[in-house]
């Protein structure tokens, strides 16, 4: 089993709904079975990996697409628009995110 297949399996097992539970403080899993509408928010620092499906992140006029096996890093609080662009019942969007603490990283 390759690493991405194993990650998909772990996320699918632990994700419950669109924003899955915090498995531990600062670790989130996500699953959705359909593309989502755009969500506007000020996003806190995070390291996220897409295990299956795809998402689009927009920062001002810059567009970033992340597909399975790709990651994104938000280094500080930023106003972002994001949406899941590829997801279905047979192949749901699966992702895992680790919230980052800039003070701990700087130390």
Buried (B, 14 or more C-beta within 10 A) or exposed (E): EEEBEEBBEBBBEBBEEBEBEEBEEEBBBBBBBEBBEEEEEEBEBBBBBBBBBBBBBBBEEEEEEBEBEBEBEBEEEBEBBBBBBBBEEEEBBBBBBBBBEEEEEEE
